Amino acid sequence: MERSEARHCLAARRRAAPLGKGQRCAPLCRHGASAVAPLILTATVVVPVPHAVPLGPTTLALFIAVAVFVALATMRKAALGVGVLVVVEPFAFAHVLGPTTLTLPKAALAGLIAGLVLRRPSLAVLRAPANRALVGGAAALVIVDALSIIPAVYLDAALRETLKALEYFAAFAAAAVAFADDPDETLVWNAVAVVSALVCVLALVQEATVAPSGFWLHGRIVPRIAGPLEGPNQLAGWLDLMTPLLVARALLGKHVWPFAALATLAVTTDLLALSRSGVVGIVVGVGVIAFLAARVGFARRLMYAAPLAIVPLIAVSAILTFANTGVGNLANGGAGDLAARFQIASEQTVENGLAPRPVLWKAGLQMFALDPGLGIGAGNYELLTPLVGLVGVRTHANSLYVQALAETGLLGFAAILWTIVAAVTTMLRNARGPLLAGIGAGTIGLAVHEAYDLLTFYPKVGELWWLLLGIGAGAVALGTRR
């Protein structure tokens, strides 16, 4: 479709007016919502996701109980409320309420905020000079999503994404205020350890039960595990954040071996998610920690821990060989096919509303050209793919940066880059121990991964990132005041 025709179609949708006679984009606009791509048996096997469950009285009572519990815990000890939110973040337990959903993390966040209001801590952490760039970036992301409502065709989608950005900002601010008021690092590390172990174990169990997706390898299905996350790439993104934290604690802090064991478990889990960009993200994040450890005089500890890197490779090889593919299949070329999975190349087929990444990226840039300033509206990419010729495709852009350009224009793209740079520099510049170093390194790994996947779109990853940044901002404010 020509750019001028796409502009006309977009303008017509915004006016809710019929298209002009003879416009070639009209069939695409008419069929975009109803076209169904053919189901093709390919190298990817997907288990259908169950439909959302309506909210009932029992579940509502549970959410209220969680909110009250977290509020009381926060009033007693602010860091405890943050720790509970970190632990429940991967476990949505989502139930539909009107146009939105209620989840355990939302209930816990509401409780955390209520507890802080009753506790009445200082808000100075949000005004601290060392945190101004990061706080400004968090606020800018909310503003650009709100501005994108103006050009949006689907206002409900743009509003939903704006409210999600506001939720992320609230999680960031609440975590920062709570940790600055009660800087209990031990409690935070315990929460990180507990939730990392839970997520990894639940994901690894899927090797023997049912995984959400997989691919064919010599007549057998090799599962791609996800645990409580939405999919394998989301699990890998979650581990991009957690693994550098665990490695940082093992190399730069106390209790080396328990955290080294957890880091080994996390890397094993990430490899079994079979996410190419997830592996790259973890390598980058852990590489940053290794560099920092060598730089500050922990080279000997790094040397002792280095042999642990082979443990995940042995574990993954054993699981894939004996549990899934069989020794004979690997010997007959299965290992080569599995290695090909990690070549940075796009899948060649379209199924279930999906498309190869280069196609999605091209579509995103075409959408960006329609409105470079404010974009087509937050949350509108997947709904407007027919405008650029992708009939039957309904998914996101598989890249944070392309998605930002398409949906929020240059303003949104600049806000994303500003926030990432501010987060990394704020954490690493003030790092005096494993906590800030791990958060900064995890941010770098996630930023690299998001060039190839869109992860912060999912609250289990996005809100966790902002919680960690909030904890880091609290630690930074305390450090600059000392």
ZAMARGU-4260 file (C-alpha; in steps of 0.2 Angstrom, whole numbers, plus 5000, padded with zeros to 4 digits):
<rodrens>
0) 5000/5000/5000 | 5006/5017/4996 | 5010/5029/5010 | 4997/5042/5004 | 4984/5028/5004
5) 4988/5023/5021 | 4987/5040/5027 | 4970/5042/5019 | 4964/5026/5027 | 4971/5031/5044
10) 4962/5048/5043 | 4946/5040/5038 | 4947/5028/5053 | 4950/5043/5065 | 4935/5052/5058
15) 4925/5036/5059 | 4919/5041/5041 | 4917/5029/5026 | 4932/5028/5014 | 4932/5036/4997
20) 4926/5026/4982 | 4940/5016/4974 | 4952/5017/4988 | 4963/5002/4988 | 4965/5002/5007
25) 4946/5000/5010 | 4947/4981/5008 | 4961/4980/5021 | 4951/4991/5033 | 4936/4981/5031
30) 4944/4964/5033 | 4957/4969/5046 | 4946/4964/5061 | 4939/4948/5053 | 4953/4941/5043
35) 4960/4924/5050 | 4976/4918/5045 | 4977/4900/5040 | 4983/4888/5053 | 5000/4881/5047
40) 5009/4866/5055 | 5026/4873/5057 | 5042/4872/5068 | 5033/4881/5081 | 5020/4872/5092
45) 5009/4883/5103 | 4997/4878/5117 | 4981/4889/5117 | 4980/4901/5131 | 4964/4899/5142
50) 4952/4913/5142 | 4952/4926/5156 | 4941/4922/5170 | 4927/4934/5176 | 4929/4941/5194
55) 4919/4933/5207 | 4915/4937/5225 | 4928/4924/5232 | 4942/4931/5221 | 4937/4949/5225
60) 4938/4945/5243 | 4955/4937/5240 | 4961/4953/5231 | 4955/4964/5246 | 4963/4952/5258
65) 4980/4954/5249 | 4978/4973/5248 | 4974/4974/5267 | 4989/4962/5271 | 5001/4972/5261
70) 4995/4988/5268 | 4997/4982/5286 | 5014/4975/5282 | 5020/4991/5274 | 5014/5001/5289
75) 5024/4990/5301 | 5039/4989/5289 | 5039/4998/5272 | 5052/4986/5264 | 5041/4971/5268
80) 5028/4978/5257 | 5040/4980/5243 | 5047/4963/5245 | 5029/4955/5245 | 5026/4965/5228
85) 5042/4958/5221 | 5037/4940/5225 | 5019/4941/5219 | 5023/4950/5203 | 5025/4935/5191
90) 5009/4927/5198 | 4995/4938/5190 | 4980/4927/5194 | 4970/4939/5182 | 4951/4941/5183
95) 4941/4952/5172 | 4932/4966/5179 | 4923/4977/5165 | 4936/4983/5152 | 4951/4979/5164
100) 4958/4965/5175 | 4962/4963/5193 | 4978/4954/5198 | 4987/4950/5213 | 5001/4962/5209
105) 4988/4976/5207 | 4980/4972/5224 | 4998/4971/5232 | 5002/4988/5224 | 4986/4996/5230
110) 4990/4989/5248 | 5008/4996/5247 | 5002/5013/5242 | 4989/5013/5255 | 5001/5008/5268
115) 5013/5022/5263 | 4999/5034/5264 | 4996/5029/5282 | 5014/5028/5286 | 5017/5045/5279
120) 5036/5043/5274 | 5046/5057/5266 | 5044/5060/5247 | 5061/5068/5246 | 5068/5053/5237
125) 5058/5058/5221 | 5066/5075/5222 | 5084/5070/5225 | 5096/5077/5212 | 5103/5060/5208
130) 5086/5053/5204 | 5079/5068/5194 | 5084/5061/5177 | 5076/5044/5181 | 5060/5051/5188
135) 5059/5063/5173 | 5060/5048/5162 | 5046/5038/5171 | 5035/5054/5170 | 5039/5057/5152
140) 5033/5039/5147 | 5016/5042/5155 | 5015/5059/5146 | 5019/5053/5129 | 5007/5038/5130
145) 4993/5051/5136 | 4998/5062/5121 | 4996/5048/5109 | 4978/5047/5113 | 4975/5062/5102
150) 4979/5054/5086 | 4974/5036/5091 | 4960/5027/5081 | 4957/5015/5095 | 4955/5026/5110
155) 4952/5012/5123 | 4969/5004/5118 | 4978/5021/5120 | 4970/5024/5137 | 4974/5006/5143
160) 4992/5009/5139 | 4992/5026/5147 | 4985/5018/5163 | 4998/5004/5162 | 5012/5017/5161
165) 5004/5026/5176 | 5004/5010/5185 | 5022/5007/5182 | 5026/5025/5188 | 5016/5022/5204
170) 5025/5006/5207 | 5042/5015/5204 | 5038/5029/5216 | 5030/5018/5229 | 5046/5006/5229
175) 5057/5021/5230 | 5048/5030/5244 | 5047/5013/5254 | 5065/5008/5252 | 5071/5026/5256
180) 5061/5025/5272 | 5066/5007/5277 | 5082/5002/5268 | 5082/4984/5272 | 5093/4976/5259
185) 5092/4959/5267 | 5073/4958/5265 | 5075/4963/5246 | 5088/4950/5243 | 5077/4937/5251
190) 5062/4942/5240 | 5073/4941/5225 | 5080/4924/5230 | 5063/4917/5234 | 5054/4923/5218
195) 5069/4918/5207 | 5068/4900/5214 | 5049/4899/5212 | 5049/4905/5194 | 5063/4894/5189
200) 5056/4878/5197 | 5039/4881/5190 | 5047/4884/5173 | 5058/4868/5173 | 5043/4857/5178
205) 5036/4861/5161 | 5050/4851/5154 | 5041/4836/5161 | 5023/4842/5160 | 5015/4855/5147
210) 5025/4870/5140 | 5016/4884/5132 | 5026/4882/5116 | 5039/4872/5107 | 5046/4867/5090
215) 5048/4851/5080 | 5065/4842/5081 | 5066/4826/5071 | 5048/4821/5074 | 5048/4826/5093
220) 5042/4842/5101 | 5056/4852/5111 | 5046/4862/5123 | 5050/4881/5126 | 5046/4883/5145
225) 5039/4899/5152 | 5034/4895/5170 | 5021/4908/5176 | 5026/4921/5163 | 5016/4924/5147
230) 5028/4915/5136 | 5046/4909/5134 | 5053/4927/5128 | 5044/4935/5143 | 5052/4922/5154
235) 5069/4926/5146 | 5066/4945/5149 | 5061/4942/5167 | 5077/4932/5169 | 5087/4946/5160
240) 5083/4957/5176 | 5085/4944/5189 | 5101/4934/5184 | 5113/4949/5184 | 5106/4953/5202
245) 5109/4935/5208 | 5127/4935/5200 | 5131/4952/5207 | 5126/4946/5225 | 5137/4931/5222
250) 5152/4940/5216 | 5151/4957/5225 | 5141/4952/5241 | 5140/4940/5255 | 5133/4922/5255
255) 5142/4918/5239 | 5137/4900/5235 | 5118/4901/5238 | 5116/4915/5226 | 5129/4907/5214
260) 5118/4891/5214 | 5102/4902/5211 | 5111/4911/5197 | 5116/4894/5189 | 5098/4889/5190
265) 5092/4905/5182 | 5104/4903/5167 | 5099/4885/5165 | 5080/4890/5165 | 5084/4904/5152
270) 5093/4892/5140 | 5078/4880/5141 | 5067/4895/5136 | 5076/4894/5119 | 5075/4913/5117
275) 5089/4919/5106 | 5089/4937/5112 | 5086/4931/5130 | 5102/4922/5130 | 5111/4938/5122
280) 5103/4949/5136 | 5109/4938/5150 | 5126/4937/5143 | 5127/4956/5142 | 5120/4958/5159
285) 5131/4945/5167 | 5146/4952/5157 | 5143/4969/5165 | 5144/4962/5182 | 5159/4952/5178
290) 5168/4968/5172 | 5163/4977/5188 | 5169/4963/5199 | 5186/4962/5191 | 5187/4981/5192
295) 5184/4982/5210 | 5195/4968/5216 | 5184/4953/5216 | 5194/4944/5202 | 5198/4929/5213
300) 5180/4926/5217 | 5176/4928/5198 | 5189/4915/5194 | 5182/4903/5207 | 5164/4906/5200
305) 5168/4905/5182 | 5168/4885/5181 | 5149/4886/5186 | 5146/4893/5169 | 5147/4875/5162
310) 5134/4868/5174 | 5119/4876/5164 | 5126/4869/5148 | 5128/4851/5155 | 5110/4852/5162
315) 5102/4859/5146 | 5111/4845/5136 | 5105/4832/5148 | 5087/4838/5148 | 5086/4840/5129
320) 5095/4824/5126 | 5086/4812/5137 | 5069/4820/5141 | 5065/4827/5123 | 5075/4822/5108
325) 5084/4806/5112 | 5102/4802/5110 | 5100/4795/5092 | 5091/4811/5086 | 5105/4822/5093
330) 5118/4811/5085 | 5109/4812/5068 | 5109/4831/5067 | 5097/4836/5080 | 5111/4846/5089
335) 5114/4856/5073 | 5095/4860/5071 | 5095/4865/5090 | 5110/4877/5087 | 5101/4884/5072
340) 5087/4890/5084 | 5100/4902/5091 | 5104/4910/5075 | 5098/4928/5074 | 5085/4925/5060
345) 5067/4927/5059 | 5054/4913/5058 | 5048/4911/5040 | 5030/4907/5043 | 5014/4916/5048
350) 5002/4908/5060 | 4990/4912/5073 | 4990/4931/5069 | 5009/4932/5070 | 5022/4937/5057
355) 5041/4937/5055 | 5050/4951/5064 | 5057/4959/5048 | 5039/4961/5042 | 5033/4968/5058
360) 5048/4980/5060 | 5044/4986/5042 | 5026/4988/5046 | 5031/4998/5062 | 5041/5010/5052
365) 5027/5012/5039 | 5016/5017/5054 | 5029/5029/5061 | 5029/5038/5044 | 5010/5041/5045
370) 5012/5052/5060 | 5031/5054/5066 | 5027/5066/5079 | 5014/5058/5091 | 5013/5041/5082
375) 4997/5031/5079 | 4992/5029/5097 | 4998/5018/5111 | 4992/5001/5110 | 4986/5004/5092
380) 5000/4994/5082 | 4992/4977/5083 | 4975/4984/5078 | 4981/4994/5063 | 4992/4981/5055
385) 4979/4980/5040 | 4983/4998/5036 | 5001/4993/5030 | 4995/4977/5022 | 4996/4964/5036
390) 4979/4957/5035 | 4976/4943/5047 | 4991/4948/5058 | 4988/4954/5076 | 5003/4956/5087
395) 5015/4969/5093 | 5031/4974/5084 | 5043/4962/5093 | 5054/4977/5097 | 5052/4990/5110
400) 5060/5003/5099 | 5050/5000/5084 | 5034/4999/5094 | 5038/5016/5102 | 5042/5024/5085
405) 5025/5018/5078 | 5014/5021/5093 | 5021/5036/5101 | 5032/5044/5087 | 5048/5053/5090
410) 5043/5059/5107 | 5040/5042/5114 | 5056/5035/5106 | 5066/5049/5114 | 5057/5046/5131
415) 5062/5027/5130 | 5080/5031/5126 | 5081/5044/5140 | 5074/5033/5153 | 5086/5018/5149
420) 5101/5029/5149 | 5095/5038/5165 | 5092/5021/5173 | 5109/5014/5169 | 5119/5029/5173
425) 5109/5032/5189 | 5112/5014/5195 | 5130/5011/5190 | 5137/5028/5194 | 5131/5026/5212
430) 5134/5007/5214 | 5143/5004/5230 | 5138/4986/5231 | 5128/4972/5222 | 5111/4979/5223
435) 5113/4994/5212 | 5126/4985/5201 | 5114/4971/5198 | 5099/4983/5194 | 5110/4993/5182
440) 5117/4977/5173 | 5100/4970/5172 | 5093/4986/5164 | 5107/4985/5150 | 5103/4966/5147
445) 5084/4970/5145 | 5087/4985/5134 | 5098/4974/5122 | 5084/4960/5123 | 5070/4973/5119
450) 5078/4977/5102 | 5072/4960/5097 | 5056/4957/5108 | 5044/4969/5117 | 5044/4964/5135
455) 5040/4979/5146 | 5023/4978/5137 | 5019/4964/5149 | 5017/4969/5168 | 5026/4954/5174
460) 5042/4961/5166 | 5038/4979/5165 | 5032/4982/5182 | 5046/4971/5190 | 5059/4982/5180
465) 5051/4998/5188 | 5050/4990/5205 | 5069/4987/5204 | 5072/5004/5198 | 5062/5011/5212
470) 5072/5001/5225 | 5088/5007/5217 | 5082/5025/5217 | 5079/5024/5236 | 5096/5017/5238
475) 5104/5031/5227 | 5095/5044/5237 | 5101/5037/5254 | 5119/5035/5247 | 5120/5053/5241
480) 5113/5059/5258 | 5127/5050/5268
</rodrens>
